[in-house]
Amino acid sequence: MTKDKEPTPGQVGDGELMIEAVGLCKFYGPFAAVNDVTFSVPRRQVCAFLGPNGAGKSTTMKLLTGFLAPTKGSIAIAGHDMQENRIKGSEHIGYLPENGPLYEEMTPRSALSYLGRARGLSVAAKRDRMNFVAEKCDLSEVWNKPISKLSRGFRQRVGMAQALLHDPDVLILDEPTSGLDPNQLVGIRNLIRELGESKTVLLSTHILQEVEFLCSRVVLIDQGRLVFDELIGEMGARDAMEEKFHQLTGFQPQTVSAAK
């Protein structure tokens, strides 16, 4: 684990660990939402972060981004310790939370312009990045409409756009395709796959087809503990992947008897 260390030019490259979590714990009184989770993700990898509802996925993602402070353990993003140097580490993160809040009185254009200024982008860089995310997230149709008037799918795409706006090295995406229609799904999945060629992506999803299409590795937690961390091939093809998921999370599917 690299602590309190500033990366030097040339240090960031393929194989560098862009996300490092060591002994990560989050306790709420006696309840352990996350318990002794250790894993790392290198540059140029799309890693699926799986688990049943209530397993601790969203809590872990909030810990990684610095939104929550861990009870125990350590986190580094692009070599920056998130407890000692959270602001510097956050500069490398694009975070899409599940059902993330948006400025509903603003339009996508005005919201992203505001967020670009908050991120410290220059006028030219902000203009270029806004054009990029408007195209990649297919927002031109609603660019000047109030966010309060947008469908859930378009809101999700605005959230994705804000995560990409500052061109981060690390993307932490919590259910990024939630609420999208089939056409929008294809666009966002292709975008995530493209981004994974140069960035680190930690992707939480319940859609195993998405995992098979996008990811090269799977990290799975259950009841706050890490229970699987392997390349995607170790999960098997889609049907075997579902069976493996059930096995690792202790789920026994009920057999439905045919009506007599």
Disulfide bonds with the S-S distance in Angstrom:
none
